[in-house]
Amino acid sequence: MERLPSRRKRKGEPPSSETSDALPPSASHPAPAAEPLHGVRPFINLCGDYRFLRAGYWALVDAELNGVEPSPAPVQAVTAQNAAACLLVARHNGIETVEWKVARRPEDVEPPCLLVPVAGLTEKAYEVKSARSRIHQWRSATQNGTRAALAVKLNGELRSMRMVVGVAAHDDYHLAWDVWRTFGIPLCEIWFLETPAIAAKPANPLDPADPADRADSAVQDSDEVPPKRLFLGMDPLPLHELSERELRLYEEVSQRPMSR
Amino acid sequence: MQAYVRQAPDHGHTAEVIDVADFHRLPEFDAAFLRLDTAVLGLPFAASRYAWKLGLRVVDDPKSMLTCMNKAHVQGILERAGVPTPETVLLTRAGRETLDAASLFAELGSPIVVKAPSGAFSSAVEKAHDEAELKELVRRFALQSDVILLQRFTPSTFDWRVGVLCGDPLFAARYHIPKGAWRVHDTPEGESRKQWAKIERVPLGKVPDAVMRTALAATQAVGNSLYGVDLKQTEDGRIVVIEVNDNPNIDPGGELPKDSPMFGQILDRIAREGPRA
């Protein structure tokens, strides 16, 4: 399966303008001034790193302290990072999510599943394929039972889509919009499980029991339950990692009024 | 925990202790009172956040949790609200690169108290007596945070702790710092093990006005939840706020007497006036 990339281990530093302690600048959203501002559009933080107590998170706090509405808000940023909070809030907001439970003990891990530390989706997720490996993997994911981890049922293929302020070049653009609306993370990679499409059982033309079925069998053969996309979490992206096409998309979208 | 459950019916409530991971049960309740180490990147925050979304009254609410788990955030709020604190410099990442230890010692005196924003019970709070110590502490704390607090050292033999719930004082105590130490949880000089401060309960009526006023001003600036405010008196007699804690200890036999009827009153207050969305 795709390995979820661990962002904190990515090599290479982003450009210094995105990590300076001044509020991160962006092409279309100037950093707020020190005095409280009223009637000013929100500050959209494009640094892509909102880890609690890191510079990007502090920029959100600083904006709020100065009366400027940041996006994401600090509570949204931490909610997105906390795997359990992320899934609970997503589901409450109408986003269909993966099936999961808190893995309090190795026995709670039922393969095939993904073990996700609550401290962050990309801390390192573990794919558990067999019951034989689950004790060892549970110990790694929970740091010997000292940290919480979620056991996510792997009933589909792990996929992702990149989202730019609510827009994605993906047929499930609703998911992209809902994630933006819920978490306020402007640029991110959204992770989801795609369950396979289920073909409807074709009617048996030789079955005399229900003649009506034979008449409709041509329609039923093409019916199928479309694949579902179950939200798992997201991985914020910094501005400098956008492709040219995504940058142009961001510039186009950011001209429009932001509404959530 | 059982004191709360036992006294809840005295106020017309039913209370039940559930596991923090039992999120699916939260819709059964009208209010949630978290009594465990609040961890922003753990299940307590998830439970608080979900309870908030469900419309429950919840203590600690997620915003208070985030604020109080970040001493730099609290410092920013208190400064803007005009609540007195020790002289503080917030050292950001850029500030670390141009660290001028001499001018910091000139501004804050010596020793300088170095604090990481997140740490409970005096953990991640150290003193620096010279440039080498300051740089080493800054380097170490920078591993966990991009903002570090540098404060003027305020020596005292005890800290005031005032518990405040929904804007009203709940309890007060003096935390007597172990002899030979300078923090409420510390290893005294010449000892090898950490000791806890001795808790001396103080009736609310006997708390100096300045202490109570400052504590209430601090919590008003932060929010409407349950807080434990730590205060000190400086050598020149001023009262300053050292910290505003979410999820303060309220132990039977500690901050409150063992048989205090206040446990039920606390639940009642949360159920009627606790913060909610």
Interface residues (C-beta under 8 A of the other chain):
Chain A: T19 S20 D21 A22 F52 L53 R54 A55 W58 V61 D62 L65 P74 V75 V78 T79 Q81 N82 A84 A85 L88 V89 H92 N93 V102 R104 V118 A119 G120 R147 A148
Chain B: A21 F23 V40 L41 G42 L43 F45 A46 R49 Y50 K53 L54 P62 K63 L66 M69 N70 A72 H73 G76 I77 R80 T92 R93 A94 G95 P117 S118 Q144 S145 D146 V147
